[in-house]
Amino acid sequence: MTTHDLLFLNPVQREGLNVTVRHGTKWHDQASPGDALVIKRTGDEDTQVARGRVLFCELVLFEDIPKFWLLFEHDPGCQTPDGLRKAMDRAYGEGNWGHYVSILFYVV
């Protein structure tokens, strides 16, 4: 079992099941069920906001993310494809994230 730092621009978390969408394959390749997560705010990596546990991670095309999955997005502003697209642009820079995204399912 591995412990990962999980950074957020908006580290608000739901109690229970959460989803976060990340650019590329990094999380899909690294996160395994049961891994521990230390949740932190980007730019304040010395402060823990919450702890979580990985359930699983899926790699999908952005356009193929099931809308149902977005209901569990940790950030209420990302619970629609348009809101998520805007957040991805803020996090990675407009046009700097690809079509494939990792969907990390975790519990807090």
C-alpha positions as CSV (number, residue, x, y, z in Angstrom):
1,M,0.0,0.0,0.0
2,T,1.3,3.5,-1.0
3,T,0.5,7.0,0.3
4,H,0.0,9.7,-2.3
5,D,-0.3,13.5,-1.9
6,L,-3.4,14.6,-3.8
7,L,-3.3,18.3,-4.5
8,F,-6.4,20.5,-5.2
9,L,-6.9,24.1,-6.2
10,N,-10.2,23.8,-4.3
11,P,-9.8,21.1,-1.7
12,V,-13.4,20.9,-0.6
13,Q,-14.4,17.3,0.0
14,R,-17.6,15.4,0.4
15,E,-18.0,13.1,3.3
16,G,-17.9,9.5,1.8
17,L,-17.5,8.9,-1.9
18,N,-15.6,11.5,-4.0
19,V,-14.4,11.7,-7.6
20,T,-11.6,13.9,-9.0
21,V,-10.7,14.1,-12.7
22,R,-7.0,14.4,-13.5
23,H,-5.2,15.0,-16.8
24,G,-3.5,12.0,-18.4
25,T,-2.6,8.6,-17.1
26,K,-0.4,9.4,-14.0
27,W,-3.1,8.6,-11.4
28,H,-4.4,5.6,-13.4
29,D,-0.9,4.2,-13.5
30,Q,0.0,5.0,-9.9
31,A,-3.1,4.7,-7.7
32,S,-4.2,1.3,-6.5
33,P,-7.3,0.3,-4.5
34,G,-6.6,0.8,-0.8
35,D,-3.8,3.4,-1.3
36,A,-3.9,6.2,1.3
37,L,-4.4,9.8,0.1
38,V,-3.2,12.9,1.9
39,I,-5.4,15.7,0.6
40,K,-3.7,19.2,0.3
41,R,-4.3,22.6,-1.2
42,T,-2.0,23.4,-4.2
43,G,0.5,25.9,-3.0
44,D,0.1,24.9,0.7
45,E,1.6,21.4,0.5
46,D,2.6,21.5,4.2
47,T,-1.0,21.4,5.4
48,Q,-3.2,18.4,5.3
49,V,-6.8,19.2,4.5
50,A,-8.2,15.6,4.8
51,R,-7.2,12.0,4.4
52,G,-8.8,9.5,2.0
53,R,-8.5,6.0,0.5
54,V,-8.4,5.1,-3.1
55,L,-11.3,2.9,-4.3
56,F,-10.3,2.6,-8.0
57,C,-9.2,4.7,-11.0
58,E,-10.5,4.6,-14.6
59,L,-8.9,6.1,-17.7
60,V,-11.5,7.5,-20.2
61,L,-11.9,10.1,-22.9
62,F,-13.1,13.3,-21.4
63,E,-16.1,13.2,-23.7
64,D,-17.0,9.7,-22.3
65,I,-17.2,10.6,-18.6
66,P,-20.6,9.3,-17.4
67,K,-22.6,12.3,-16.1
68,F,-23.6,10.1,-13.2
69,W,-19.9,9.9,-12.0
70,L,-19.8,13.7,-11.9
71,L,-22.5,13.7,-9.2
72,F,-19.7,12.6,-6.9
73,E,-17.2,15.2,-7.9
74,H,-15.5,16.7,-4.8
75,D,-16.0,20.2,-6.2
76,P,-19.7,21.2,-6.7
77,G,-18.6,23.5,-9.6
78,C,-17.4,20.4,-11.5
79,Q,-20.5,18.4,-11.4
80,T,-21.3,19.2,-15.0
81,P,-19.2,18.7,-18.1
82,D,-19.0,22.4,-18.7
83,G,-18.0,23.2,-15.1
84,L,-15.4,20.4,-15.1
85,R,-13.9,21.7,-18.4
86,K,-13.5,25.2,-16.9
87,A,-11.9,23.8,-13.8
88,M,-9.5,21.6,-15.9
89,D,-8.5,24.8,-17.9
90,R,-7.8,26.6,-14.6
91,A,-5.8,23.7,-13.2
92,Y,-3.8,22.8,-16.3
93,G,-4.1,25.8,-18.5
94,E,-6.4,26.1,-21.4
95,G,-5.5,23.6,-24.1
96,N,-2.8,22.0,-21.8
97,W,-4.8,18.9,-21.0
98,G,-5.6,16.0,-23.3
99,H,-8.6,14.0,-24.2
100,Y,-7.7,11.1,-21.8
101,V,-8.3,11.7,-18.2
102,S,-8.0,9.6,-15.1
103,I,-11.1,9.5,-12.9
104,L,-10.0,8.8,-9.3
105,F,-12.7,7.4,-7.0
106,Y,-11.9,7.7,-3.3
107,V,-13.5,8.0,0.1
108,V,-12.9,10.6,2.8
